[in-house]
């Protein structure tokens, strides 16, 4: 399966073979991300406990997601911005980061509710 997310003439996200992502100029293997993530999580748990670990990793995920969404693009047109966001959510799902469903969306104010299962 080949997955591409493009903006104009530049490909931001591509998956050319199972388990390997090309994001901009960086190439990542999903098993590297998975093992690295769990290693960091175990170390944080042993140092600061579950509550702070969960809070820090959740915020990190939010920041990473926001950064990725911003890289997809911005539009002054609320409908187009909604489509850009849907493409971002689909890219996360296609990359294997979980199963996502947009439950509620209110454009132009940008209020969105997303349900996630089996998500990193």
N, CA, C and O atoms as CSV, one atom per row, in Angstrom:
chain,resi,resn,atom,element,x,y,z
A,1,UNK,N,N,0.834,-1.166,0.000
A,1,UNK,CA,C,0.000,0.000,0.000
A,1,UNK,C,C,0.887,1.240,0.000
A,1,UNK,O,O,1.883,1.301,0.722
A,2,UNK,N,N,0.528,2.201,-0.794
A,2,UNK,CA,C,1.252,3.468,-0.844
A,2,UNK,C,C,0.317,4.561,-0.361
A,2,UNK,O,O,-0.775,4.741,-0.900
A,3,UNK,N,N,0.749,5.284,0.650
A,3,UNK,CA,C,-0.040,6.378,1.201
A,3,UNK,C,C,0.747,7.652,0.997
A,3,UNK,O,O,1.933,7.708,1.320
A,4,UNK,N,N,0.105,8.671,0.469
A,4,UNK,CA,C,0.757,9.967,0.265
A,4,UNK,C,C,-0.139,11.067,0.808
A,4,UNK,O,O,-1.359,11.015,0.654
A,5,UNK,N,N,0.461,12.051,1.437
A,5,UNK,CA,C,-0.246,13.271,1.797
A,5,UNK,C,C,0.559,14.395,1.180
A,5,UNK,O,O,1.730,14.586,1.511
A,6,UNK,N,N,-0.067,15.138,0.285
A,6,UNK,CA,C,0.656,16.177,-0.433
A,6,UNK,C,C,0.025,17.530,-0.231
A,6,UNK,O,O,-1.181,17.651,-0.016
A,7,UNK,N,N,0.860,18.545,-0.305
A,7,UNK,CA,C,0.414,19.931,-0.341
A,7,UNK,C,C,1.130,20.558,-1.518
A,7,UNK,O,O,2.354,20.687,-1.531
A,8,UNK,N,N,0.348,20.939,-2.494
A,8,UNK,CA,C,0.883,21.453,-3.759
A,8,UNK,C,C,1.807,20.407,-4.373
A,8,UNK,O,O,1.355,19.305,-4.683
A,9,UNK,N,N,3.093,20.722,-4.560
A,9,UNK,CA,C,3.993,19.777,-5.220
A,9,UNK,C,C,4.883,19.014,-4.248
A,9,UNK,O,O,5.766,18.274,-4.681
A,10,UNK,N,N,4.669,19.176,-2.942
A,10,UNK,CA,C,5.550,18.558,-1.964
A,10,UNK,C,C,4.826,17.446,-1.208
A,10,UNK,O,O,3.721,17.654,-0.706
A,11,UNK,N,N,5.434,16.284,-1.126
A,11,UNK,CA,C,4.880,15.186,-0.353
A,11,UNK,C,C,5.376,15.301,1.081
A,11,UNK,O,O,6.583,15.310,1.326
A,12,UNK,N,N,4.438,15.389,2.037
A,12,UNK,CA,C,4.794,15.506,3.444
A,12,UNK,C,C,4.870,14.146,4.124
A,12,UNK,O,O,5.689,13.940,5.020
A,13,UNK,N,N,4.028,13.228,3.703
A,13,UNK,CA,C,3.898,11.955,4.380
A,13,UNK,C,C,3.752,10.877,3.319
A,13,UNK,O,O,2.909,10.991,2.429
A,14,UNK,N,N,4.564,9.835,3.408
A,14,UNK,CA,C,4.433,8.738,2.457
A,14,UNK,C,C,4.798,7.438,3.148
A,14,UNK,O,O,5.722,7.389,3.959
A,15,UNK,N,N,4.070,6.398,2.823
A,15,UNK,CA,C,4.377,5.057,3.310
A,15,UNK,C,C,4.490,4.173,2.084
A,15,UNK,O,O,3.494,3.889,1.418
A,16,UNK,N,N,5.704,3.738,1.789
A,16,UNK,CA,C,5.930,2.985,0.566
A,16,UNK,C,C,6.014,1.491,0.811
A,16,UNK,O,O,5.888,0.695,-0.120
A,17,UNK,N,N,6.227,1.107,2.067
A,17,UNK,CA,C,6.272,-0.303,2.430
A,17,UNK,C,C,5.767,-0.430,3.854
A,17,UNK,O,O,5.834,0.534,4.617
A,18,UNK,N,N,5.263,-1.597,4.231
A,18,UNK,CA,C,4.713,-1.738,5.575
A,18,UNK,C,C,5.744,-1.408,6.654
A,18,UNK,O,O,6.874,-1.896,6.630
A,19,UNK,N,N,5.320,-0.563,7.603
A,19,UNK,CA,C,6.163,-0.253,8.748
A,19,UNK,C,C,7.182,0.842,8.543
A,19,UNK,O,O,7.937,1.148,9.467
A,20,UNK,N,N,7.236,1.454,7.352
A,20,UNK,CA,C,8.212,2.511,7.105
A,20,UNK,C,C,7.479,3.766,6.651
A,20,UNK,O,O,6.664,3.725,5.730
A,21,UNK,N,N,7.780,4.885,7.313
A,21,UNK,CA,C,7.173,6.167,6.977
A,21,UNK,C,C,8.218,7.109,6.437
A,21,UNK,O,O,9.364,7.092,6.886
A,22,UNK,N,N,7.843,7.921,5.492
A,22,UNK,CA,C,8.669,9.018,5.014
A,22,UNK,C,C,7.900,10.282,5.354
A,22,UNK,O,O,6.836,10.531,4.788
A,23,UNK,N,N,8.430,11.088,6.281
A,23,UNK,CA,C,7.788,12.331,6.688
A,23,UNK,C,C,8.749,13.450,6.355
A,23,UNK,O,O,9.773,13.615,7.018
A,24,UNK,N,N,8.422,14.224,5.322
A,24,UNK,CA,C,9.355,15.242,4.849
A,24,UNK,C,C,10.632,14.562,4.386
A,24,UNK,O,O,10.599,13.678,3.530
A,25,UNK,N,N,11.754,14.976,4.953
A,25,UNK,CA,C,13.031,14.370,4.590
A,25,UNK,C,C,13.447,13.268,5.555
A,25,UNK,O,O,14.521,12.687,5.397
A,26,UNK,N,N,12.617,12.969,6.553
A,26,UNK,CA,C,12.967,11.952,7.547
A,26,UNK,C,C,12.299,10.626,7.208
A,26,UNK,O,O,11.140,10.589,6.795
A,27,UNK,N,N,13.036,9.548,7.385
A,27,UNK,CA,C,12.506,8.198,7.171
A,27,UNK,C,C,12.493,7.508,8.525
A,27,UNK,O,O,13.502,7.502,9.231
A,28,UNK,N,N,11.353,6.926,8.891
A,28,UNK,CA,C,11.238,6.263,10.185
A,28,UNK,C,C,10.635,4.884,9.994
A,28,UNK,O,O,9.766,4.684,9.146
A,29,UNK,N,N,11.097,3.952,10.778
A,29,UNK,CA,C,10.488,2.628,10.816
A,29,UNK,C,C,9.576,2.578,12.030
A,29,UNK,O,O,9.972,2.992,13.119
A,30,UNK,N,N,8.359,2.076,11.856
A,30,UNK,CA,C,7.401,2.084,12.947
A,30,UNK,C,C,7.884,1.280,14.142
A,30,UNK,O,O,7.581,1.637,15.281
A,31,UNK,N,N,8.623,0.207,13.915
A,31,UNK,CA,C,9.098,-0.556,15.069
A,31,UNK,C,C,10.121,0.239,15.869
A,31,UNK,O,O,10.233,0.039,17.078
A,32,UNK,N,N,10.874,1.140,15.228
A,32,UNK,CA,C,11.786,2.023,15.958
A,32,UNK,C,C,10.995,2.963,16.858
A,32,UNK,O,O,11.359,3.181,18.013
A,33,UNK,N,N,9.919,3.513,16.328
A,33,UNK,CA,C,9.082,4.418,17.100
A,33,UNK,C,C,8.466,3.671,18.278
A,33,UNK,O,O,8.479,4.163,19.406
A,34,UNK,N,N,7.931,2.492,18.015
A,34,UNK,CA,C,7.261,1.720,19.067
A,34,UNK,C,C,8.236,1.357,20.185
A,34,UNK,O,O,7.939,1.589,21.357
A,35,UNK,N,N,9.378,0.799,19.845
A,35,UNK,CA,C,10.325,0.385,20.884
A,35,UNK,C,C,10.895,1.592,21.616
A,35,UNK,O,O,11.088,1.543,22.831
A,36,UNK,N,N,11.167,2.672,20.895
A,36,UNK,CA,C,11.664,3.884,21.528
A,36,UNK,C,C,10.639,4.487,22.469
A,36,UNK,O,O,10.976,4.921,23.571
A,37,UNK,N,N,9.390,4.514,22.036
A,37,UNK,CA,C,8.311,5.062,22.858
A,37,UNK,C,C,8.171,4.282,24.159
A,37,UNK,O,O,8.109,4.876,25.235
A,38,UNK,N,N,8.121,2.954,24.067
A,38,UNK,CA,C,7.923,2.143,25.274
A,38,UNK,C,C,9.138,2.204,26.192
A,38,UNK,O,O,8.994,2.130,27.413
A,39,UNK,N,N,10.307,2.335,25.633
A,39,UNK,CA,C,11.507,2.470,26.457
A,39,UNK,C,C,11.475,3.782,27.248
A,39,UNK,O,O,11.767,3.800,28.444
A,40,UNK,N,N,11.122,4.867,26.577
A,40,UNK,CA,C,11.012,6.163,27.256
A,40,UNK,C,C,9.927,6.102,28.327
A,40,UNK,O,O,10.112,6.607,29.434
A,41,UNK,N,N,8.797,5.485,27.995
A,41,UNK,CA,C,7.699,5.383,28.959
A,41,UNK,C,C,8.133,4.612,30.210
A,41,UNK,O,O,7.845,5.043,31.326
A,42,UNK,N,N,8.813,3.490,30.041
A,42,UNK,CA,C,9.263,2.703,31.199
A,42,UNK,C,C,10.227,3.503,32.071
A,42,UNK,O,O,10.146,3.462,33.299
A,43,UNK,N,N,11.137,4.230,31.428
A,43,UNK,CA,C,12.087,5.041,32.186
A,43,UNK,C,C,11.377,6.156,32.953
A,43,UNK,O,O,11.704,6.426,34.109
A,44,UNK,N,N,10.413,6.797,32.311
A,44,UNK,CA,C,9.666,7.868,32.988
A,44,UNK,C,C,8.860,7.315,34.155
A,44,UNK,O,O,8.806,7.932,35.219
A,45,UNK,N,N,8.231,6.151,33.964
A,45,UNK,CA,C,7.464,5.536,35.047
A,45,UNK,C,C,8.342,5.291,36.268
A,45,UNK,O,O,7.933,5.556,37.399
A,46,UNK,N,N,9.548,4.786,36.035
A,46,UNK,CA,C,10.428,4.494,37.165
A,46,UNK,C,C,10.934,5.766,37.843
A,46,UNK,O,O,11.240,5.742,39.035
A,47,UNK,N,N,11.027,6.869,37.112
A,47,UNK,CA,C,11.545,8.115,37.692
A,47,UNK,C,C,10.477,8.971,38.360
A,47,UNK,O,O,10.701,9.504,39.447
A,48,UNK,N,N,9.303,9.110,37.712
A,48,UNK,CA,C,8.334,10.098,38.205
A,48,UNK,C,C,6.943,9.533,38.483
A,48,UNK,O,O,6.081,10.260,38.976
A,49,UNK,N,N,6.702,8.265,38.185
A,49,UNK,CA,C,5.400,7.670,38.467
A,49,UNK,C,C,4.420,7.780,37.310
A,49,UNK,O,O,4.670,8.444,36.304
A,50,UNK,N,N,3.293,7.101,37.496
A,50,UNK,CA,C,2.326,6.958,36.404
A,50,UNK,C,C,1.586,8.260,36.083
A,50,UNK,O,O,1.357,8.559,34.911
A,51,UNK,N,N,1.210,9.037,37.104
A,51,UNK,CA,C,0.411,10.241,36.841
A,51,UNK,C,C,1.183,11.267,36.016
A,51,UNK,O,O,0.670,11.769,35.015
A,52,UNK,N,N,2.392,11.578,36.422
A,52,UNK,CA,C,3.193,12.553,35.678
A,52,UNK,C,C,3.593,12.007,34.303
A,52,UNK,O,O,3.620,12.749,33.321
A,53,UNK,N,N,3.902,10.713,34.239
A,53,UNK,CA,C,4.242,10.096,32.945
A,53,UNK,C,C,3.080,10.225,31.967
A,53,UNK,O,O,3.265,10.656,30.829
A,54,UNK,N,N,1.877,9.847,32.414
A,54,UNK,CA,C,0.709,9.938,31.534
A,54,UNK,C,C,0.442,11.369,31.091
A,54,UNK,O,O,0.141,11.612,29.923
A,55,UNK,N,N,0.550,12.319,32.019
A,55,UNK,CA,C,0.319,13.727,31.684
A,55,UNK,C,C,1.336,14.227,30.669
A,55,UNK,O,O,0.972,14.866,29.682
A,56,UNK,N,N,2.611,13.934,30.911
A,56,UNK,CA,C,3.673,14.406,30.011
A,56,UNK,C,C,3.541,13.787,28.624
A,56,UNK,O,O,3.676,14.490,27.622
A,57,UNK,N,N,3.279,12.485,28.550
A,57,UNK,CA,C,3.179,11.821,27.243
A,57,UNK,C,C,1.907,12.228,26.505
A,57,UNK,O,O,1.909,12.324,25.278
A,58,UNK,N,N,0.824,12.468,27.240
A,58,UNK,CA,C,-0.393,12.935,26.581
A,58,UNK,C,C,-0.162,14.320,25.977
A,58,UNK,O,O,-0.549,14.572,24.836
A,59,UNK,N,N,0.465,15.212,26.735
A,59,UNK,CA,C,0.731,16.553,26.215
A,59,UNK,C,C,1.694,16.497,25.030
A,59,UNK,O,O,1.542,17.241,24.062
A,60,UNK,N,N,2.676,15.617,25.115
A,60,UNK,CA,C,3.614,15.450,24.009
A,60,UNK,C,C,2.894,14.982,22.747
A,60,UNK,O,O,3.185,15.447,21.645
A,61,UNK,N,N,1.951,14.058,22.921
A,61,UNK,CA,C,1.163,13.595,21.781
A,61,UNK,C,C,0.317,14.699,21.179
A,61,UNK,O,O,0.217,14.815,19.957
A,62,UNK,N,N,-0.287,15.503,22.024
A,62,UNK,CA,C,-1.091,16.638,21.556
A,62,UNK,C,C,-0.211,17.613,20.772
A,62,UNK,O,O,-0.585,18.063,19.689
A,63,UNK,N,N,0.962,17.935,21.331
A,63,UNK,CA,C,1.865,18.867,20.657
A,63,UNK,C,C,2.345,18.314,19.316
A,63,UNK,O,O,2.402,19.043,18.325
A,64,UNK,N,N,2.692,17.021,19.284
A,64,UNK,CA,C,3.131,16.401,18.026
A,64,UNK,C,C,2.025,16.392,16.989
A,64,UNK,O,O,2.265,16.671,15.815
A,65,UNK,N,N,0.809,16.072,17.421
A,65,UNK,CA,C,-0.329,16.082,16.509
A,65,UNK,C,C,-0.620,17.465,15.964
A,65,UNK,O,O,-0.901,17.627,14.776
A,66,UNK,N,N,-0.552,18.468,16.837
A,66,UNK,CA,C,-0.785,19.848,16.398
A,66,UNK,C,C,0.285,20.297,15.412
A,66,UNK,O,O,-0.010,20.981,14.432
A,67,UNK,N,N,1.516,19.912,15.676
A,67,UNK,CA,C,2.608,20.272,14.772
A,67,UNK,C,C,2.414,19.619,13.401
A,67,UNK,O,O,2.613,20.262,12.371
A,68,UNK,N,N,2.028,18.344,13.392
A,68,UNK,CA,C,1.785,17.652,12.124
A,68,UNK,C,C,0.621,18.297,11.383
A,68,UNK,O,O,0.699,18.521,10.175
A,69,UNK,N,N,-0.457,18.595,12.104
A,69,UNK,CA,C,-1.624,19.228,11.468
A,69,UNK,C,C,-1.243,20.572,10.860
A,69,UNK,O,O,-1.679,20.908,9.759
A,70,UNK,N,N,-0.427,21.340,11.581
A,70,UNK,CA,C,0.013,22.644,11.072
A,70,UNK,C,C,0.835,22.490,9.794
A,70,UNK,O,O,0.756,23.326,8.894
A,71,UNK,N,N,1.632,21.409,9.720
A,71,UNK,CA,C,2.468,21.194,8.535
A,71,UNK,C,C,1.642,20.849,7.297
A,71,UNK,O,O,2.104,21.030,6.171
A,72,UNK,N,N,0.427,20.354,7.505
A,72,UNK,CA,C,-0.453,20.011,6.375
A,72,UNK,C,C,-0.945,21.266,5.683
A,72,UNK,O,O,-1.164,21.271,4.472
A,73,UNK,N,N,-1.118,22.327,6.449
A,73,UNK,CA,C,-1.522,23.595,5.853
A,73,UNK,C,C,-2.635,24.265,6.631
A,73,UNK,O,O,-3.278,23.666,7.493
A,74,UNK,N,N,-2.837,25.522,6.297
A,74,UNK,CA,C,-3.901,26.312,6.899
A,74,UNK,C,C,-4.679,26.995,5.792
A,74,UNK,O,O,-4.138,27.342,4.742
A,75,UNK,N,N,-5.959,27.178,6.055
A,75,UNK,CA,C,-6.807,27.843,5.077
A,75,UNK,C,C,-7.737,28.804,5.802
A,75,UNK,O,O,-8.186,28.529,6.914
A,76,UNK,N,N,-8.017,29.919,5.168
A,76,UNK,CA,C,-8.987,30.870,5.721
A,76,UNK,C,C,-10.411,30.376,5.499
A,76,UNK,O,O,-11.334,30.806,6.191
A,77,UNK,N,N,-10.592,29.479,4.542
A,77,UNK,CA,C,-11.911,28.915,4.260
A,77,UNK,C,C,-12.202,27.792,5.260
A,77,UNK,O,O,-11.485,26.792,5.278
A,78,UNK,N,N,-13.241,27.937,6.091
A,78,UNK,CA,C,-13.535,26.927,7.109
A,78,UNK,C,C,-13.759,25.522,6.547
A,78,UNK,O,O,-13.333,24.540,7.154
A,79,UNK,N,N,-14.409,25.419,5.416
A,79,UNK,CA,C,-14.649,24.108,4.814
A,79,UNK,C,C,-13.334,23.462,4.397
A,79,UNK,O,O,-13.114,22.277,4.649
A,80,UNK,N,N,-12.463,24.234,3.764
A,80,UNK,CA,C,-11.155,23.715,3.349
A,80,UNK,C,C,-10.313,23.347,4.565
A,80,UNK,O,O,-9.619,22.331,4.549
A,81,UNK,N,N,-10.366,24.165,5.625
A,81,UNK,CA,C,-9.610,23.846,6.836
A,81,UNK,C,C,-10.116,22.537,7.440
A,81,UNK,O,O,-9.326,21.724,7.921
A,82,UNK,N,N,-11.419,22.338,7.415
A,82,UNK,CA,C,-11.985,21.072,7.889
A,82,UNK,C,C,-11.477,19.892,7.083
A,82,UNK,O,O,-11.176,18.837,7.643
A,83,UNK,N,N,-11.381,20.063,5.770
A,83,UNK,CA,C,-10.854,18.990,4.913
A,83,UNK,C,C,-9.377,18.716,5.191
A,83,UNK,O,O,-8.954,17.561,5.192
A,84,UNK,N,N,-8.594,19.763,5.427
A,84,UNK,CA,C,-7.180,19.582,5.762
A,84,UNK,C,C,-7.046,18.802,7.067
A,84,UNK,O,O,-6.200,17.915,7.181
A,85,UNK,N,N,-7.880,19.133,8.046
A,85,UNK,CA,C,-7.821,18.427,9.327
A,85,UNK,C,C,-8.218,16.961,9.161
A,85,UNK,O,O,-7.582,16.080,9.738
A,86,UNK,N,N,-9.260,16.695,8.378
A,86,UNK,CA,C,-9.673,15.306,8.126
A,86,UNK,C,C,-8.553,14.522,7.459
A,86,UNK,O,O,-8.345,13.350,7.774
A,87,UNK,N,N,-7.828,15.155,6.539
A,87,UNK,CA,C,-6.687,14.491,5.900
A,87,UNK,C,C,-5.606,14.155,6.929
A,87,UNK,O,O,-4.980,13.097,6.856
A,88,UNK,N,N,-5.394,15.046,7.870
A,88,UNK,CA,C,-4.401,14.825,8.923
A,88,UNK,C,C,-4.803,13.624,9.787
A,88,UNK,O,O,-3.975,12.757,10.065
A,89,UNK,N,N,-6.063,13.573,10.209
A,89,UNK,CA,C,-6.553,12.460,11.025
A,89,UNK,C,C,-6.431,11.156,10.240
A,89,UNK,O,O,-6.039,10.133,10.800
A,90,UNK,N,N,-6.761,11.184,8.965
A,90,UNK,CA,C,-6.658,9.981,8.134
A,90,UNK,C,C,-5.211,9.524,8.001
A,90,UNK,O,O,-4.938,8.324,8.012
A,91,UNK,N,N,-4.280,10.472,7.875
A,91,UNK,CA,C,-2.861,10.123,7.779
A,91,UNK,C,C,-2.383,9.422,9.050
A,91,UNK,O,O,-1.637,8.446,8.976
A,92,UNK,N,N,-2.807,9.914,10.212
A,92,UNK,CA,C,-2.454,9.251,11.470
A,92,UNK,C,C,-2.983,7.825,11.499
A,92,UNK,O,O,-2.285,6.904,11.924
A,93,UNK,N,N,-4.217,7.649,11.045
A,93,UNK,CA,C,-4.811,6.311,11.029
A,93,UNK,C,C,-4.094,5.418,10.028
A,93,UNK,O,O,-3.788,4.267,10.337
A,94,UNK,N,N,-3.824,5.927,8.845
A,94,UNK,CA,C,-3.133,5.142,7.818
A,94,UNK,C,C,-1.733,4.733,8.264
A,94,UNK,O,O,-1.228,3.686,7.859
A,95,UNK,N,N,-1.110,5.561,9.098
A,95,UNK,CA,C,0.239,5.265,9.580
A,95,UNK,C,C,0.225,4.223,10.694
A,95,UNK,O,O,1.283,3.773,11.132
A,96,UNK,N,N,-0.961,3.837,11.153
A,96,UNK,CA,C,-1.048,2.803,12.175
A,96,UNK,C,C,-1.028,3.319,13.602
A,96,UNK,O,O,-0.761,2.557,14.531
A,97,UNK,N,N,-1.307,4.607,13.790
A,97,UNK,CA,C,-1.275,5.173,15.134
A,97,UNK,C,C,-2.594,5.002,15.884
A,97,UNK,O,O,-2.741,5.523,16.990
A,98,UNK,N,N,-3.536,4.297,15.315
A,98,UNK,CA,C,-4.805,4.041,15.986
A,98,UNK,C,C,-5.971,4.131,15.030
A,98,UNK,O,O,-5.805,4.392,13.838
A,99,UNK,N,N,-7.153,3.910,15.572
A,99,UNK,CA,C,-8.404,4.025,14.821
A,99,UNK,C,C,-9.101,5.283,15.312
A,99,UNK,O,O,-9.449,5.381,16.489
A,100,UNK,N,N,-9.306,6.239,14.426
A,100,UNK,CA,C,-9.859,7.536,14.796
A,100,UNK,C,C,-11.189,7.764,14.102
A,100,UNK,O,O,-11.393,7.362,12.957
A,101,UNK,N,N,-12.094,8.423,14.825
A,101,UNK,CA,C,-13.387,8.781,14.258
A,101,UNK,C,C,-13.736,10.196,14.709
A,101,UNK,O,O,-13.695,10.503,15.900
A,102,UNK,N,N,-14.074,11.041,13.762
A,102,UNK,CA,C,-14.513,12.396,14.099
A,102,UNK,C,C,-15.986,12.298,14.493
A,102,UNK,O,O,-16.849,11.997,13.669
A,103,UNK,N,N,-16.249,12.558,15.771
A,103,UNK,CA,C,-17.600,12.434,16.323
A,103,UNK,C,C,-18.422,13.687,16.070
A,103,UNK,O,O,-19.600,13.614,15.721
A,104,UNK,N,N,-17.785,14.837,16.251
A,104,UNK,CA,C,-18.487,16.111,16.137
A,104,UNK,C,C,-17.507,17.158,15.612
A,104,UNK,O,O,-16.350,17.190,16.032
A,105,UNK,N,N,-17.954,17.994,14.718
A,105,UNK,CA,C,-17.117,19.093,14.241
A,105,UNK,C,C,-17.980,20.321,14.016
A,105,UNK,O,O,-19.069,20.250,13.447
A,106,UNK,N,N,-17.461,21.444,14.480
A,106,UNK,CA,C,-18.168,22.720,14.322
A,106,UNK,C,C,-17.216,23.697,13.663
A,106,UNK,O,O,-16.333,24.257,14.312
A,107,UNK,N,N,-17.403,23.894,12.382
A,107,UNK,CA,C,-16.625,24.892,11.665
A,107,UNK,C,C,-17.537,26.080,11.451
A,107,UNK,O,O,-18.710,25.843,11.164
A,108,UNK,N,N,-17.144,27.280,11.553
A,108,UNK,CA,C,-15.789,27.794,11.499
A,108,UNK,C,C,-15.100,27.956,12.857
A,108,UNK,O,O,-13.943,28.375,12.892
A,109,UNK,N,N,-15.765,27.639,13.982
A,109,UNK,CA,C,-15.101,27.886,15.265
A,109,UNK,C,C,-14.007,26.864,15.564
A,109,UNK,O,O,-13.186,27.097,16.452
A,110,UNK,N,N,-13.973,25.758,14.860
A,110,UNK,CA,C,-12.883,24.796,15.012
A,110,UNK,C,C,-13.014,23.886,16.209
A,110,UNK,O,O,-12.003,23.399,16.716
A,111,UNK,N,N,-14.214,23.640,16.677
A,111,UNK,CA,C,-14.433,22.713,17.782
A,111,UNK,C,C,-14.637,21.321,17.209
A,111,UNK,O,O,-15.527,21.100,16.388
A,112,UNK,N,N,-13.798,20.380,17.651
A,112,UNK,CA,C,-13.822,19.035,17.079
A,112,UNK,C,C,-13.728,18.016,18.204
A,112,UNK,O,O,-12.942,18.186,19.136
A,113,UNK,N,N,-14.531,16.956,18.119
A,113,UNK,CA,C,-14.440,15.850,19.067
A,113,UNK,C,C,-14.059,14.602,18.265
A,113,UNK,O,O,-14.704,14.254,17.275
A,114,UNK,N,N,-12.986,13.939,18.725
A,114,UNK,CA,C,-12.481,12.755,18.038
A,114,UNK,C,C,-12.453,11.594,19.023
A,114,UNK,O,O,-12.024,11.751,20.166
A,115,UNK,N,N,-12.908,10.435,18.579
A,115,UNK,CA,C,-12.797,9.217,19.365
A,115,UNK,C,C,-11.617,8.416,18.825
A,115,UNK,O,O,-11.436,8.302,17.613
A,116,UNK,N,N,-10.820,7.865,19.731
A,116,UNK,CA,C,-9.652,7.079,19.323
A,116,UNK,C,C,-9.645,5.746,20.034
A,116,UNK,O,O,-9.943,5.669,21.227
A,117,UNK,N,N,-9.306,4.690,19.305
A,117,UNK,CA,C,-9.145,3.342,19.882
A,117,UNK,C,C,-7.793,2.811,19.452
A,117,UNK,O,O,-7.332,3.067,18.340
A,118,UNK,N,N,-7.168,2.069,20.345
A,118,UNK,CA,C,-5.849,1.480,20.065
A,118,UNK,C,C,-4.854,2.534,19.565
A,118,UNK,O,O,-4.066,2.280,18.655
A,119,UNK,N,N,-4.907,3.699,20.169
A,119,UNK,CA,C,-4.077,4.822,19.722
A,119,UNK,C,C,-2.842,4.959,20.580
A,119,UNK,O,O,-2.863,4.678,21.778
A,120,UNK,N,N,-1.765,5.394,19.951
A,120,UNK,CA,C,-0.542,5.675,20.684
A,120,UNK,C,C,-0.716,7.003,21.381
A,120,UNK,O,O,0.194,7.461,22.072
